[in-house]
Amino acid sequence: MADLAVIMGATGGLGSAIVDAFASRGDRVIAVARSRAEVSQLASKYPLSPSPSGGGQGGGVTGDTADLTSRLAVDDLWERIDREGTPRWVVNATGGYRAGKVVDTTPDDFSFMMDLNLGTAWWSCRAAARRMQSVPTASGGGCIVNVSSRSALVAEPGAAAYAVAKSGVIKLTEVLADLTGLTGRRIIEAIVKGERDPGNLAALPDAKCKNDAGTIAKAYRVTDIPAHPGEVLEDLRALRAAAS
């Protein structure tokens, strides 16, 4: 039977590649983002298929929408996910970037960075961990993957709020791993890589990134990581293989 995977932030450059990685292996994927049109387009690439054994759900992608910065919206989302089953995989890839040093970041920008990068992971982990404790240990347990950023480890004064929020994602992962470790589940993983999302790169203040997102995405497809974003996907593939 196919694994059930829930991908948050599914329509971004990173999220859509993660959906592809799971769906191409025959897993059942619930792709979640804010835009219904974009998740519908993503789901259309992988129509649902019947289980080869004739029981349960086969592979494919369905889309759902939610404001992942809202606790109430996330709780409502998970009530809908409950009707599909308990996921074995949850990947929190929601995020975004706004530049600014500590002294000039506006209160609105600070709140936006916290909500978008840390709040989304917090509410998703909170809802997912409560449910995934029921996944049998004999089947490998459940696994939550939180995607952080290189900025969480390397100080970048021009990305102050973003860096602090992504650092929080790592600490959230550590404290949640301790909680789930006590129940015998798989340890929760944090993936920290260099920035790969073309939209975020286009927003960076560095002169080398003063191009639009489309230009950067095209350059990456040609010269850097054809399996965009390759490094993160390799980490996910290794995690999935270890749990098989």
N, CA and C of each residue as an Amber inpcrd file, in Angstrom:
protein
   732
   0.8440000  -1.1900000   0.0000000   0.0000000   0.0000000   0.0000000
   0.8830000   1.2450000   0.0000000   0.4660000   2.2610000  -0.7300000
   1.2380000   3.4940000  -0.8210000   1.2630000   4.2130000   0.5210000
   2.3960000   4.8580000   0.8110000   2.4670000   5.7300000   1.9790000
   1.5990000   6.9610000   1.7400000   1.0650000   7.5180000   2.8130000
   0.3570000   8.7910000   2.7330000   1.3010000   9.8890000   3.1880000
   1.5440000  10.8700000   2.3210000   2.4510000  11.9790000   2.6220000
   1.6890000  13.2890000   2.4920000   1.8980000  14.1870000   3.4540000
   1.3010000  15.5170000   3.4220000   2.4170000  16.5260000   3.2400000
   2.3350000  17.3320000   2.1730000   3.3760000  18.3100000   1.8650000
   2.7920000  19.7090000   2.0380000   3.3010000  20.4380000   3.0240000
   2.8670000  21.8070000   3.2750000   3.7440000  22.7740000   2.4690000
   3.1330000  23.8040000   1.8980000   3.8840000  24.6950000   1.0260000
   4.2080000  24.0070000  -0.2860000   3.2120000  23.2830000  -0.8180000
   3.4580000  22.3520000  -1.9170000   3.6740000  23.0010000  -3.2660000
   3.3210000  24.2720000  -3.4290000   3.3850000  24.8590000  -4.7690000
   4.6060000  25.7450000  -4.9800000   5.4580000  25.9170000  -3.9600000
   6.6970000  26.6630000  -4.1460000   7.7020000  25.8430000  -4.9330000
   8.8400000  26.4470000  -5.2460000   9.8560000  25.7410000  -6.0100000
  10.3140000  24.4720000  -5.3120000  10.5060000  24.5480000  -4.0070000
  10.9200000  23.3820000  -3.2310000   9.7570000  22.4230000  -3.0160000
   8.6200000  22.9670000  -2.6040000   7.4770000  22.1120000  -2.2970000
   7.0120000  21.2760000  -3.4640000   6.9390000  21.8720000  -4.6590000
   6.4640000  21.1170000  -5.8180000   7.4290000  20.0020000  -6.1960000
   8.7310000  20.2410000  -5.9980000   9.7130000  19.1910000  -6.2740000
   9.5850000  18.0510000  -5.2690000   9.2400000  18.3680000  -4.0220000
   9.0350000  17.3300000  -3.0170000   7.7900000  16.5070000  -3.3470000
   6.7270000  17.1870000  -3.7820000   5.5360000  16.4570000  -4.2250000
   5.9030000  15.5000000  -5.3460000   6.6570000  15.9770000  -6.3220000
   7.0860000  15.1210000  -7.4310000   7.8550000  13.9020000  -6.9170000
   8.7360000  14.1290000  -5.9270000   9.5840000  13.0460000  -5.4190000
   8.7480000  11.9340000  -4.7870000   7.7270000  12.2990000  -4.0300000
   6.8770000  11.2850000  -3.4090000   5.9220000  10.6560000  -4.4240000
   5.2740000  11.4850000  -5.2280000   4.2730000  10.9680000  -6.1620000
   4.8920000  10.0540000  -7.2140000   6.1050000  10.3710000  -7.6560000
   6.7500000   9.5570000  -8.6830000   7.1250000   8.1740000  -8.1670000
   7.1050000   7.9990000  -6.8510000   7.3750000   6.6920000  -6.2500000
   6.1000000   5.9370000  -5.9130000   4.9710000   6.4910000  -6.3400000
   3.7110000   5.8000000  -6.1390000   3.0310000   6.0720000  -4.8230000
   3.4960000   7.0810000  -4.0770000   2.8620000   7.4090000  -2.8130000
   1.5940000   8.2300000  -3.0230000   0.7670000   8.2410000  -2.0270000
  -0.4450000   9.0560000  -2.0200000  -0.0840000  10.3720000  -1.3430000
  -0.2400000  11.4810000  -2.0480000   0.2230000  12.7830000  -1.5780000
  -0.9470000  13.7470000  -1.4460000  -0.9940000  14.4470000  -0.3130000
  -1.9060000  15.5760000  -0.1440000  -1.0520000  16.8340000  -0.2020000
  -1.2360000  17.6100000  -1.2510000  -0.4460000  18.8170000  -1.4800000
  -1.2240000  20.0250000  -0.9550000  -0.6100000  20.7690000  -0.0290000
  -1.3100000  21.8710000   0.6310000  -0.6050000  23.1960000   0.3560000
  -1.3780000  24.1970000  -0.0380000  -0.8570000  25.5550000  -0.2190000
  -2.0410000  26.5130000  -0.1260000  -1.7770000  27.7980000  -0.3370000
  -2.8470000  28.7850000  -0.2040000  -3.6940000  28.8870000  -1.4760000
  -3.0720000  28.7070000  -2.6390000  -3.7560000  28.9050000  -3.9060000
  -4.4260000  27.6270000  -4.3960000  -5.7470000  27.6430000  -4.5260000
  -6.4640000  26.4640000  -5.0160000  -6.0900000  26.1560000  -6.4640000
  -5.9320000  27.1860000  -7.2780000  -5.5860000  26.9610000  -8.6830000
  -4.2400000  26.2510000  -8.8050000  -3.2790000  26.6540000  -7.9780000
  -1.9420000  26.0680000  -8.0790000  -1.9030000  24.6360000  -7.5590000
  -2.6100000  24.3430000  -6.4720000  -2.6030000  22.9580000  -5.9910000
  -3.3880000  22.0590000  -6.9490000  -4.4260000  22.5890000  -7.5830000
  -5.1820000  21.7970000  -8.5540000  -4.3220000  21.4640000  -9.7560000
  -3.5230000  22.4300000 -10.1950000  -2.6290000  22.1900000 -11.3210000
  -1.5940000  21.1310000 -10.9660000  -1.0690000  21.2110000  -9.7470000
  -0.0830000  20.2260000  -9.3000000  -0.7130000  18.8420000  -9.2020000
  -1.9230000  18.7670000  -8.6700000  -2.6000000  17.4770000  -8.5190000
  -2.9170000  16.8420000  -9.8720000  -3.1640000  17.6700000 -10.8830000
  -3.5290000  17.1310000 -12.1930000  -2.3950000  16.3300000 -12.8360000
  -1.1650000  16.5360000 -12.3790000  -0.0240000  15.7920000 -12.9170000
  -0.0350000  14.3330000 -12.4710000  -0.6790000  14.0670000 -11.3290000
  -0.6450000  12.7250000 -10.7600000  -2.0540000  12.3060000 -10.3340000
  -2.9040000  11.8780000 -11.2700000  -4.2630000  11.4480000 -10.9100000
  -4.2220000  10.2680000  -9.9420000  -5.2260000  10.1860000  -9.0860000
  -5.2990000   9.0840000  -8.1340000  -5.4660000   7.7590000  -8.8710000
  -4.8050000   6.7240000  -8.3360000  -4.8950000   5.3950000  -8.9280000
  -5.3270000   4.4080000  -7.8560000  -5.9880000   3.3100000  -8.2490000
  -6.3820000   2.3030000  -7.2640000  -5.1710000   1.5550000  -6.7300000
  -5.3070000   1.0280000  -5.5380000  -4.2300000   0.2380000  -4.9530000
  -4.0230000  -1.0330000  -5.7620000  -2.7690000  -1.4130000  -6.0470000
  -2.5170000  -2.6420000  -6.8120000  -3.0900000  -3.8750000  -6.1330000
  -3.1750000  -3.8650000  -4.7920000  -3.6780000  -5.0180000  -4.0520000
  -5.1990000  -5.0530000  -4.0050000  -5.8270000  -3.9420000  -4.4570000
  -7.2750000  -3.8810000  -4.4340000  -7.8540000  -3.3490000  -3.1510000
  -7.0040000  -3.0870000  -2.1640000  -7.4810000  -2.5500000  -0.8910000
  -6.7440000  -1.2800000  -0.5590000  -7.3960000  -0.3530000   0.1280000
  -6.7380000   0.8810000   0.5040000  -6.6090000   1.8360000  -0.6630000
  -5.7850000   2.8330000  -0.4850000  -5.6340000   3.8880000  -1.4780000
  -4.3400000   3.7170000  -2.2480000  -4.4000000   3.8820000  -3.5640000
  -3.1960000   3.8500000  -4.3570000  -2.5190000   5.1960000  -4.3710000
  -1.5880000   5.3820000  -5.3110000  -0.8240000   6.6130000  -5.3760000
  -1.5700000   7.7250000  -6.0970000  -0.9350000   8.8970000  -6.1100000
  -1.5100000  10.0560000  -6.7620000  -1.5250000  11.2500000  -5.8330000
  -1.9670000  12.3860000  -6.3580000  -1.9350000  13.6370000  -5.6100000
  -3.3260000  14.2580000  -5.5720000  -3.7160000  14.7030000  -4.3930000
  -4.8860000  15.5620000  -4.2530000  -4.4300000  16.8670000  -3.6150000
  -5.1540000  17.9350000  -3.8700000  -4.7810000  19.2440000  -3.3420000
  -5.7460000  19.7190000  -2.2760000  -5.2330000  20.5190000  -1.3620000
  -6.0710000  21.1730000  -0.3670000  -5.4740000  22.5500000  -0.1210000
  -6.2980000  23.4510000   0.4060000  -5.8420000  24.8150000   0.6380000
  -6.0680000  25.2080000   2.0870000  -5.1730000  26.0550000   2.5930000
  -5.3040000  26.5560000   3.9550000  -4.3390000  27.7110000   4.1490000
  -4.7010000  28.6140000   5.0520000  -3.7750000  29.6290000   5.5320000
  -2.9570000  28.9820000   6.6390000  -1.7670000  28.5160000   6.3150000
  -0.9760000  27.7290000   7.2460000  -0.3960000  28.5550000   8.3850000
  -0.5660000  29.8770000   8.3400000  -0.1430000  30.7060000   9.4660000
  -1.2130000  30.7610000  10.5550000  -2.3880000  30.2330000  10.2870000
  -3.5190000  30.3010000  11.2070000  -3.7300000  28.9670000  11.9100000
  -3.7110000  28.9730000  13.2390000  -3.9450000  27.7320000  13.9890000
  -5.3100000  27.1380000  13.6520000  -6.3340000  27.9650000  13.6050000
  -7.6740000  27.4620000  13.3360000  -7.7690000  26.8470000  11.9430000
  -7.1430000  27.5100000  10.9630000  -7.1630000  26.9780000   9.5970000
  -6.4100000  25.6540000   9.5130000  -5.2900000  25.5530000  10.2260000
  -4.5120000  24.3110000  10.2230000  -5.2900000  23.1960000  10.9150000
  -5.9570000  23.5070000  12.0210000  -6.7750000  22.4920000  12.6980000
  -7.8890000  21.9960000  11.7810000  -8.5300000  22.9200000  11.0590000
  -9.5740000  22.5220000  10.1100000  -8.9930000  21.6460000   9.0030000
  -7.8170000  22.0180000   8.5100000  -7.1500000  21.2350000   7.4750000
  -6.9310000  19.8050000   7.9460000  -6.4320000  19.6460000   9.1640000
  -6.1230000  18.3020000   9.6540000  -7.3800000  17.4780000   9.8970000
  -8.4890000  18.1270000  10.1780000  -9.7360000  17.3710000  10.2520000
 -10.1050000  16.7940000   8.8890000  -9.8030000  17.5210000   7.8360000
 -10.0380000  16.9920000   6.4880000  -9.0450000  15.8770000   6.1600000
  -7.7920000  16.0570000   6.5750000  -6.7840000  15.0210000   6.3300000
  -7.1430000  13.7320000   7.0640000  -7.7570000  13.8570000   8.2390000
  -8.1530000  12.6700000   9.0090000  -9.0430000  11.7420000   8.2020000
  -9.8190000  12.2950000   7.2990000 -10.7190000  11.4640000   6.4920000
  -9.9600000  10.6140000   5.4810000  -8.7140000  10.9970000   5.2070000
  -7.8920000  10.2430000   4.2600000  -7.0110000   9.2100000   4.9560000
  -6.8290000   9.3530000   6.2640000  -5.9740000   8.4330000   7.0150000
  -4.8990000   9.1860000   7.7740000  -4.0360000   8.4480000   8.4500000
  -2.9270000   9.0450000   9.1990000  -1.6730000   9.0150000   8.3390000
  -1.0770000  10.1620000   8.0720000   0.0980000  10.1690000   7.1880000
   1.3180000   9.5340000   7.8360000   2.1340000   8.9390000   7.0180000
   3.4350000   8.4560000   7.4800000   4.4850000   9.5450000   7.3380000
   4.2230000  10.4700000   6.4280000   5.1760000  11.5440000   6.1380000
   4.4800000  12.8980000   6.1780000   5.0900000  13.8660000   6.8350000
   4.6630000  15.2660000   6.7610000   5.8990000  16.1010000   6.5010000
   5.8690000  16.8830000   5.4410000   6.9990000  17.7640000   5.1130000
   6.5210000  19.2050000   5.1840000   7.1520000  19.9890000   6.0500000
   6.8270000  21.4010000   6.1980000   7.8320000  22.2250000   5.4030000
   7.4200000  22.6340000   4.2040000   8.2960000  23.3850000   3.3050000
   7.7890000  24.8020000   3.0690000   6.8320000  25.2520000   3.8820000
   6.3080000  26.6050000   3.7300000   7.3450000  27.6180000   4.1930000
   7.4670000  28.7240000   3.4880000   8.4080000  29.7620000   3.9070000
   8.4540000  30.8960000   2.8980000   9.1700000  31.9180000   3.2750000
   9.3280000  33.0750000   2.4170000  10.3670000  34.0070000   3.0010000
  10.7290000  35.0150000   2.2400000  11.8700000  35.8590000   2.6070000
  11.5360000  37.3410000   2.4860000  11.9390000  38.0930000   3.5020000
  11.9780000  39.5420000   3.4160000  13.2870000  40.0170000   4.0340000
  13.9810000  40.8860000   3.3070000  15.2600000  41.3950000   3.7940000
  15.0450000  42.4350000   4.8870000  16.1040000  42.6560000   5.6730000
  16.0490000  43.6880000   6.6930000  16.9740000  43.3900000   7.8490000
  17.7030000  44.4030000   8.3090000  18.5150000  44.2740000   9.5120000
  17.6310000  44.4730000  10.7380000  18.1610000  44.1460000  11.9030000
  17.3810000  44.2850000  13.1280000  16.8520000  45.7090000  13.2950000
  17.7050000  46.6960000  13.0000000  17.3310000  48.0870000  13.2790000
  16.3240000  48.6490000  12.2890000  16.1840000  48.0320000  11.1270000
  15.2570000  48.6150000  10.1450000  14.1340000  47.6700000   9.7110000
  14.0480000  46.4820000  10.3020000  12.9310000  45.5890000  10.0040000
  11.6630000  46.1310000  10.6570000  10.6260000  46.2900000   9.8870000
   9.3820000  46.8290000  10.4300000   8.6810000  45.7770000  11.2910000
   7.8400000  46.2050000  12.2210000   7.0680000  45.2380000  13.0100000
   6.2460000  44.2920000  12.1310000   5.6750000  44.8200000  11.0570000
   4.8930000  43.9670000  10.1650000   5.7550000  42.9210000   9.4860000
   6.9550000  43.3210000   9.0280000   7.8450000  42.3640000   8.3840000
   8.3090000  41.2960000   9.3680000   8.6000000  41.7040000  10.6080000
   9.0210000  40.7360000  11.6240000   7.9110000  39.7170000  11.8790000
   6.7040000  40.1900000  12.0870000   5.5850000  39.2830000  12.3450000
   5.3330000  38.3580000  11.1580000   5.4320000  38.9230000   9.9560000
   5.2160000  38.1230000   8.7560000   6.2440000  37.0060000   8.6530000
   7.5280000  37.3100000   8.9100000   8.5720000  36.2930000   8.8440000
   8.3740000  35.2140000   9.8970000   7.9920000  35.6080000  11.1210000
   7.7610000  34.6170000  12.1740000   6.5750000  33.7170000  11.8170000
   5.4880000  34.3280000  11.3810000   4.2850000  33.5600000  11.0650000
   4.5150000  32.6110000   9.8940000   5.1560000  33.1160000   8.8310000
   5.2990000  32.3440000   7.6040000   6.3330000  31.2290000   7.7320000
   7.4430000  31.5070000   8.3960000   8.5310000  30.5340000   8.4440000
   8.5200000  29.6340000   9.6780000   8.1480000  30.1900000  10.8360000
   8.1290000  29.4030000  12.0630000   6.7110000  28.9890000  12.4620000
   5.7740000  29.9350000  12.3910000   4.4070000  29.6230000  12.7930000
   3.8000000  28.4920000  11.9890000   4.0350000  28.4860000  10.6840000
   3.4690000  27.4270000   9.8370000   3.9970000  26.0490000  10.2490000
   5.2960000  25.9720000  10.5440000   5.8730000  24.6960000  10.9850000
   5.3360000  24.3070000  12.3600000   5.2010000  25.2840000  13.2540000
   4.7200000  25.0210000  14.6100000   3.3120000  24.4180000  14.5850000
   2.3700000  25.0850000  13.8970000   0.9910000  24.6160000  13.8960000
   0.8610000  23.2670000  13.1990000   1.6200000  23.0720000  12.1390000
   1.5730000  21.8040000  11.4290000   2.1450000  20.6700000  12.2840000
   3.2970000  20.9170000  12.9280000   3.9100000  19.8910000  13.7800000
   2.9920000  19.5480000  14.9500000   2.3770000  20.5510000  15.5150000
   1.4750000  20.3570000  16.6560000   0.3310000  19.4140000  16.2860000
  -0.2850000  19.6670000  15.1380000  -1.4030000  18.8300000  14.7110000
  -0.9310000  17.4500000  14.2540000   0.1700000  17.4090000  13.5100000
   0.6390000  16.1420000  12.9490000   1.1490000  15.1930000  14.0190000
   1.9170000  15.6980000  14.9780000   2.5150000  14.8300000  15.9900000
   1.4510000  14.1470000  16.8330000   0.3560000  14.8410000  17.1030000
  -0.7240000  14.2350000  17.8830000  -1.3010000  13.0160000  17.1720000
  -1.3740000  13.0750000  15.8680000  -1.9610000  11.9930000  15.0980000
  -0.9460000  10.9010000  14.7830000   0.2890000  11.2750000  14.4850000
   1.2690000  10.3170000  14.0010000   1.8050000   9.4140000  15.1030000
   1.5110000   9.7330000  16.3550000   1.8870000   8.8230000  17.4340000
   1.1730000   7.4890000  17.3180000   0.1030000   7.4620000  16.5190000
  -0.6470000   6.2160000  16.3480000  -0.0870000   5.3480000  15.2290000
   0.8850000   5.8670000  14.4570000   1.4630000   5.0640000  13.3730000
   2.2780000   3.9360000  13.9860000   2.0190000   2.6760000  13.6330000
   2.7150000   1.5530000  14.2720000   4.2240000   1.6260000  14.1130000
   4.9450000   1.4070000  15.2080000   6.4010000   1.4120000  15.1540000
   6.9180000   0.3230000  14.2200000   6.2030000  -0.7850000  14.1530000
   6.6360000  -1.8980000  13.3000000   6.6980000  -1.5010000  11.8340000
   5.9140000  -0.4910000  11.4440000   5.9220000  -0.0540000  10.0510000
   6.9280000   1.0690000   9.8100000   7.7360000   1.3850000  10.8240000
   8.7260000   2.4490000  10.6900000   8.3080000   3.7310000  11.3600000
   7.0660000   3.7850000  11.8620000   6.5920000   4.9910000  12.5230000
   6.3380000   6.1020000  11.5270000   6.0240000   7.2670000  12.0500000
   5.8180000   8.4300000  11.2010000   7.0520000   9.3070000  11.1950000
   7.1460000  10.1750000  10.2180000   8.3060000  11.0700000  10.1080000
   7.8510000  12.4530000   9.6760000   8.2490000  13.4610000  10.4420000
   8.0080000  14.8560000  10.0850000   9.3360000  15.4620000   9.6640000
   9.3370000  16.1090000   8.5220000  10.5340000  16.7690000   8.0050000
  10.2670000  18.2690000   7.9520000  11.0550000  19.0410000   8.6670000
  10.9550000  20.4970000   8.6430000  12.1130000  21.0610000   7.8360000
  11.8160000  21.9050000   6.8780000  12.8550000  22.4850000   6.0340000
  13.2400000  23.8470000   6.5940000  14.5080000  23.9660000   6.9780000
  15.0310000  25.2310000   7.4880000  15.8470000  25.9040000   6.3840000
  16.9120000  26.5800000   6.7430000  17.7090000  27.3200000   5.7610000
  19.1300000  27.5000000   6.2760000  20.0350000  27.6830000   5.3560000
  21.4190000  28.0010000   5.7180000  21.4820000  29.2480000   6.5900000
  20.5490000  30.1610000   6.4020000  20.5430000  31.4000000   7.1930000
  20.3600000  31.1280000   8.6830000  19.8230000  29.9570000   9.0350000
  19.6530000  29.6070000  10.4400000  20.9820000  29.2910000  11.1140000
  21.9920000  28.9650000  10.3090000  23.2910000  28.5700000  10.8470000
  24.3820000  29.5940000  10.5980000  24.2410000  30.3670000   9.5440000
  25.2490000  31.3680000   9.1760000  24.6170000  32.7420000   9.2930000
  25.1480000  33.5620000  10.1930000  24.5640000  34.8800000  10.4530000
  24.5690000  35.7390000   9.1980000  23.4040000  36.2700000   8.8500000
  23.2510000  37.1720000   7.7180000  22.5090000  38.4030000   8.2240000
  23.2220000  39.4720000   8.5890000  22.5720000  40.6370000   9.1920000
  21.4640000  41.2340000   8.3390000  21.5710000  41.0980000   7.0260000
  20.5600000  41.6480000   6.1470000  19.3100000  40.8020000   6.0280000
  19.2810000  39.6710000   6.7310000  18.1090000  38.7910000   6.7160000
  17.7530000  38.4280000   8.1530000  17.6810000  39.4330000   9.0090000
  17.6050000  39.1940000  10.4500000  16.3720000  38.3960000  10.8640000
  15.1790000  38.8690000  10.5160000  13.9660000  38.1910000  10.9540000
  13.8470000  36.8130000  10.3200000  14.2210000  36.7080000   9.0570000
  14.1830000  35.4190000   8.3640000  15.1010000  34.4140000   9.0520000
  16.3320000  34.8560000   9.3800000  17.2920000  33.9640000  10.0170000
  16.8090000  33.5040000  11.3840000  16.2530000  34.4210000  12.1590000
  15.7500000  34.0620000  13.4860000  14.5990000  33.0590000  13.3710000
  13.6960000  33.2910000  12.4280000  12.5730000  32.3790000  12.2510000
  13.0430000  30.9850000  11.8410000  13.9810000  30.9140000  10.9100000
  14.4750000  29.6140000  10.4610000  15.2900000  28.9160000  11.5530000
  15.9520000  29.6810000  12.4150000  16.6210000  29.0790000  13.5740000
  15.5930000  28.4440000  14.4940000  14.4610000  29.1090000  14.6270000
  13.3870000  28.5590000  15.4350000  12.8660000  27.2440000  14.9020000
  12.8750000  27.0770000  13.5840000  12.4380000  25.8170000  12.9830000
  13.3410000  24.6700000  13.4380000  14.6380000  24.9310000  13.5040000
  15.5700000  23.8940000  13.9620000  15.3050000  23.5400000  15.4190000
  15.1320000  24.5510000  16.2750000  14.8820000  24.2800000  17.6930000
  13.5430000  23.5710000  17.8830000  12.5200000  23.9750000  17.1180000
  11.2400000  23.2770000  17.1650000  11.4360000  21.8020000  16.8510000
  12.2220000  21.5180000  15.8320000  12.4710000  20.1420000  15.4300000
  13.1530000  19.3610000  16.5440000  14.1070000  19.9930000  17.2160000
  14.8290000  19.3190000  18.2960000  13.9030000  18.9790000  19.4630000
  13.0830000  19.9210000  19.8920000  12.2270000  19.6580000  21.0490000
  11.1090000  18.6690000  20.6940000  10.6460000  18.7030000  19.4580000
   9.6090000  17.7650000  19.0530000  10.1800000  16.3660000  18.8890000
  11.4240000  16.2660000  18.4260000  12.0700000  14.9600000  18.3000000
  12.2040000  14.3130000  19.6690000  12.5070000  15.0930000  20.6930000
  12.6190000  14.5570000  22.0450000  11.2730000  14.0140000  22.5190000
  10.2080000  14.7540000  22.2290000   8.8720000  14.3170000  22.6130000
   8.4970000  13.0170000  21.9210000   8.6980000  12.9450000  20.6270000
   8.2960000  11.7590000  19.8950000   9.2300000  10.5950000  20.1810000
  10.4830000  10.8890000  20.5270000  11.4080000   9.8170000  20.8800000
  10.9210000   9.0240000  22.0760000  10.2390000   9.7020000  23.0040000
   9.7250000   9.0330000  24.1940000   8.6190000   8.0500000  23.8480000
   7.9880000   8.2200000  22.7110000   6.9060000   7.3180000  22.3250000
   7.3670000   6.2800000  21.3000000   8.6460000   6.2730000  21.0070000
   9.1800000   5.2590000  20.1180000   8.9840000   5.5290000  18.6420000
   8.6090000   6.7570000  18.2840000   8.4340000   7.0670000  16.8600000
   9.7840000   7.3550000  16.2220000   9.7660000   7.4120000  14.9100000
  10.9830000   7.8420000  14.2130000  11.3560000   9.2540000  14.6400000
  12.6440000   9.4990000  14.7300000  13.0840000  10.8480000  15.0770000
  12.6910000  11.8210000  13.9730000  12.3590000  13.0090000  14.3640000
  11.9600000  14.0360000  13.4050000  13.2200000  14.7070000  12.8690000
  13.2170000  14.9920000  11.5980000  14.4050000  15.5060000  10.9320000
  14.2540000  16.9700000  10.5450000  15.3570000  17.6890000  10.6010000
  15.4060000  19.0480000  10.0500000  16.3880000  19.0330000   8.8910000
  15.9850000  19.5780000   7.7840000  16.8670000  19.6910000   6.6220000
  17.2910000  21.1410000   6.4900000  18.5880000  21.3740000   6.4820000
  19.1190000  22.7300000   6.3680000  20.0060000  22.7770000   5.1400000
  19.6120000  23.5560000   4.1720000  20.3790000  23.6600000   2.9320000
  20.5080000  25.1160000   2.5310000  21.3450000  25.3550000   1.5520000
  21.4170000  26.6870000   0.9710000  20.0930000  27.0380000   0.3220000
  19.8340000  28.3190000   0.2090000  18.5640000  28.7640000  -0.3650000
  18.4410000  28.2910000  -1.8100000  17.2860000  27.6990000  -2.1430000
  17.0710000  27.1840000  -3.4910000  15.8550000  27.8060000  -4.1670000
  14.9720000  28.3960000  -3.4020000  13.7480000  28.8940000  -4.0120000
  14.0270000  30.1400000  -4.8450000  13.7040000  30.1270000  -6.1390000
  14.0100000  31.2780000  -6.9950000  13.3660000  32.5700000  -6.5240000
  12.1610000  32.4990000  -5.9840000  11.5050000  33.7060000  -5.5010000
  12.2500000  34.3360000  -4.3400000  12.7270000  33.4990000  -3.4190000
  13.5000000  34.0210000  -2.2940000  14.8350000  34.5770000  -2.7510000
  15.4720000  33.8910000  -3.6990000  16.7540000  34.3650000  -4.2000000
  16.6100000  35.7290000  -4.8710000  15.5150000  35.9170000  -5.5780000
  15.3020000  37.1830000  -6.2660000  15.1340000  38.3320000  -5.2850000
  14.7060000  38.0160000  -4.0430000  14.4860000  39.0510000  -3.0450000
  15.7280000  39.3830000  -2.2280000  16.7730000  38.5850000  -2.3770000
  17.9760000  38.8310000  -1.5890000  18.6170000  40.1660000  -1.9650000
  19.1970000  40.8660000  -0.9700000  19.8060000  42.1630000  -1.2680000
  21.1360000  42.0550000  -2.0010000  21.7320000  40.8680000  -2.0250000
  23.0210000  40.6800000  -2.6820000  22.9040000  41.0400000  -4.1650000
  23.9040000  41.7540000  -4.6900000  23.8630000  42.2220000  -6.0820000
  23.7730000  41.0700000  -7.0750000  24.3540000  39.9200000  -6.7170000
  24.3330000  38.7870000  -7.6290000  22.9200000  38.2450000  -7.8340000
  22.0070000  38.6030000  -6.9570000  20.6500000  38.0660000  -7.0370000
  19.6490000  39.0910000  -7.5380000  20.1320000  40.1500000  -8.1680000
  19.2240000  41.1820000  -8.6640000  18.6370000  40.7840000 -10.0140000
  18.0600000  39.6180000 -10.0540000  17.3590000  39.1330000 -11.2340000
  15.9660000  38.6940000 -10.8190000  15.0750000  38.6130000 -11.7870000
  13.7440000  38.1490000 -11.4490000  13.7640000  36.6460000 -11.2030000
  12.7180000  36.1410000 -10.5360000  12.6750000  34.7380000 -10.1410000
  12.7570000  33.8090000 -11.3450000  12.1200000  34.1680000 -12.4540000
  12.1450000  33.3160000 -13.6330000  13.5430000  33.1440000 -14.1950000
  14.3140000  34.2410000 -14.2310000  15.6880000  34.1680000 -14.7340000
  16.5360000  33.2670000 -13.8590000  16.3820000  33.4070000 -12.5420000
  17.1610000  32.5850000 -11.6230000  16.7800000  31.1130000 -11.7590000
  15.4850000  30.8380000 -11.8470000  15.0390000  29.4570000 -11.9900000
  15.6130000  28.8270000 -13.2630000  15.6150000  29.5810000 -14.3540000
  16.1520000  29.0730000 -15.6100000  17.6360000  28.7840000 -15.4850000
  18.3710000  29.6830000 -14.8290000  19.8100000  29.4760000 -14.6480000
  20.0770000  28.2170000 -13.8210000  19.2620000  27.9820000 -12.7950000
  19.4590000  26.7920000 -11.9790000  19.1870000  25.5270000 -12.7670000
  18.1890000  25.5490000 -13.6160000  17.8860000  24.3460000 -14.3860000
  19.0380000  24.0040000 -15.3250000  19.7380000  25.0160000 -15.7760000
  20.8050000  24.7810000 -16.7600000  22.1430000  24.4800000 -16.0970000
  22.4970000  25.2200000 -15.0330000  23.8740000  25.1650000 -14.5550000
  24.0620000  24.5820000 -13.1710000  22.9890000  24.4450000 -12.3650000
  23.2470000  24.0960000 -10.9730000  22.6150000  22.7700000 -10.5840000
  21.3260000  22.7230000 -10.4510000  20.6830000  21.5260000  -9.9190000
  19.4950000  21.1350000 -10.8030000  19.7470000  20.3940000 -11.8710000
  18.6670000  20.0130000 -12.7770000  17.5110000  19.3120000 -12.0630000
  17.7970000  18.5530000 -10.9980000  16.7430000  17.8790000 -10.2360000
  16.2770000  18.7780000  -9.1050000  16.0780000  20.0230000  -9.3930000
  15.7410000  21.0900000  -8.4220000  14.6930000  20.6310000  -7.4220000
  14.9500000  20.8560000  -6.1150000  16.2290000  21.1910000  -5.5040000
  16.9120000  19.9130000  -5.0500000  17.9440000  19.5040000  -5.7740000
  18.5340000  18.1820000  -5.6590000  18.9680000  17.7410000  -4.2800000
  19.6510000  18.6100000  -3.5350000  20.2000000  18.1740000  -2.2610000
  19.1090000  17.8240000  -1.2630000  18.0820000  18.6430000  -1.1760000
  16.9900000  18.3680000  -0.2490000  16.2810000  17.0800000  -0.6300000
  16.0590000  16.8760000  -1.9240000  15.3690000  15.6710000  -2.3670000
  16.1860000  14.4210000  -2.0570000  17.5020000  14.5060000  -2.1730000
  18.3370000  13.3590000  -1.8360000  18.1990000  13.0130000  -0.3570000
  18.1340000  14.0280000   0.4940000  17.9250000  13.7780000   1.9170000
  16.5870000  13.0800000   2.1570000  15.5360000  13.5360000   1.4660000
  14.2260000  12.9210000   1.6320000  14.2380000  11.4660000   1.1250000
  14.9220000  11.2370000   0.0210000  14.9890000   9.8770000  -0.5060000
  15.6970000   8.9540000   0.4820000  16.7560000   9.4570000   1.1110000
  17.4810000   8.6420000   2.0960000  16.5980000   8.3430000   3.2990000
  15.8450000   9.3340000   3.7630000  14.9360000   9.1200000   4.8790000
  13.8760000   8.0830000   4.5340000  13.3330000   8.2140000   3.3190000
  12.2780000   7.2920000   2.9110000  12.8200000   5.8710000   2.7820000
  14.0300000   5.7180000   2.2500000  14.6160000   4.4050000   2.1100000
  14.8760000   3.7610000   3.4770000  15.3030000   4.5880000   4.4270000
  15.5880000   4.0680000   5.7690000  14.3330000   3.5920000   6.4710000
  13.1970000   4.1970000   6.0950000  11.9370000   3.8320000   6.7520000
  11.2290000   2.6800000   6.0680000  11.7330000   2.2660000   4.9160000
  11.0420000   1.2240000   4.1410000  11.2250000  -0.1500000   4.7900000
